[in-house]
Amino acid sequence: MEGSGEQPGPQPQHPGDHRIRDGDFVVLKREDVFKAVQVQRRKKVTFEKQWFYLDNVIGHSYGTTFEVTSGGSLQPKKKREEPTAETKEAGTDNRNIVDDGKSQKLTQDDIKALKDKGIKGEEIVQQLIENSTTFRDKTEFAQDKYIKKKKKKYEAVITVVKPSTRILSIMYYAREPGKINHMRYDTLAQMLTLGNIRAGNKMIVMETCAGLVLGAMMERMGGFGSIIQLYPGGGPVRAATACFGFPKSFLSGLYEFPLNKVDSLLHGTFSAEMLSSEPKDSALIEESNGTLEEKQASEQENEDSMAEAPESNHPEDQETMETISQDPEHKGPKERGSRKDYIQEKQRRQEEQRKRHLEAAALLSERNADGLIVASRFHPTPLLLSLLDFVAPSRPFVVYCQYKEPLLECYTKLRERGGVINLRLSETWLRNYQVLPDRSHPKLLMSGGGGYLLSGFTVAMDNLKADTSLRSNASTLESHETEEPAAKKRKCPESDS
């Protein structure tokens, strides 16, 4: 956190950021379909049943549209004027048009022959229009739909755009919604707003959405501040975070901490040995295994060298020797050296990871986080009740869940616990609209649901039970309130018996 506040501008080179470079992460776009890839030379990419290479996109600006040519090469598409003279002629209505499949003069064999000749998609679409007997009788709107449909089928046009939270969230929700717990992109936008994600914050996030929520927070914070990610299992999953292509300066303020060590941190029993024991033990086991393998390999080499001379005349034995030499347990000195380097590199990474865990534990122990974001496949109640202790008062928290029943239970538990205000359980409603001249209307299909959000603010808890002086004052106050004043006392008349 100390270094993150002194970072220079996260985007020092403005001209270079608008150009595609080798190794950058980009998003391929065709109509409403997206795919995130990394730009690498001579790497074949398959997208929408087409394969091509991304070599020619290097050096072009983001947002450039390319056309797939023969051999999988991408060439920038030149803009052409529309519409042509044929498309201006239109009918009044479509009542006399019969869809009998005979209106198109070109057959599938003719279209395939045009493709084999290397004719571009635009020219194929133009020939389809010219050879259609009913095209001029269609209305102008029907002609536009026809042209759009044929372009989508025959034109191999791809746009390369820069990754962003909006684009990646739309891509994941359309292609793999299960990996992000069916979180819709407008729900993610609500989370970032309700959580007050901004530069300079100290945020805690626990998510199992392939790193999409983490990447969205990092993008909005712009490399300033610190984020502590709590993860289950052996390590955090950041597949979507990598697609953003953040610079190294963004990663300096990113920390991770295992979720199974949170209870020990809350109860004050956490120590550095709890983190250092596991990696060191595993490294020692691997190192000992490596030495054993080296001894076995050296012994096997000695035996093989002794047995090589008398048995070299038999071809079957030679094949056996070749298979033994290819076995991973029988390695040469160079391979054994590379294994030593691998073990040392792994030990170095484990030690570096242990230091980052200790730094994250120190940040959590301060218990002054500026916000909490929870979006996981686990039940939110135990997570939220434990992690709220690390958040400072008057700070927002947001919990996402695909279903509302767990959030209702969490809402009830928070009301019983106290320490929170402005609790709100909400669901966003999204409907897409088609906006075109003279035909703007809501689209027929819409999303059935994008998940539920539970949001609120933390407040300082005033525990009267913890302070004995406050408890005595409260008891005396209650006694005064329950006792009736003397002026209001009435003496009950004694009845003559």
ABEGO torsion letter per residue (X at the ends): XAAAAABBBABABAAAAABBBBGBBBBBBBEABBBBBBBBBGBBBBBGGBBBBAAAABGBBBGBBBBBBBGGBBBBBBBBBOBBAAAABBBABAAABBBAGAABABBAAAAAAAAAAGBBAAAAAAAAAAABAAAAABBAAAAAAAAAAAAAAABBBBBBBBBBAAAAAAAAAAABAAAAGGBBAAAAAAAAAAAGBBBGBBBBBBBAAGGAAAAAAAAAAGGBEBBBBBBBEABBBAAAAAAAGBBAAAAAABBBBBAAAAAAAAAGABBAAAAAAAAAAAAAAAAAAAAAAAAAAAAAAAAAAAAAAAAAABAAAAAAAAAAAABAABBBAAAAAAAAAAAAAAAAAAAAAAAAAAAAAAAAAAGABAEBBBBBABBAAAAAAAAAAABBBGBBBBBBBABAAAAAAAAAAAAAAEGBBGBBBBBBBBBBBBBBBGABBBBABBBAEAEBBBBEBBBBBBBAAABAAAAAAAAAAAAAAABBBAAABBBBBBBBX
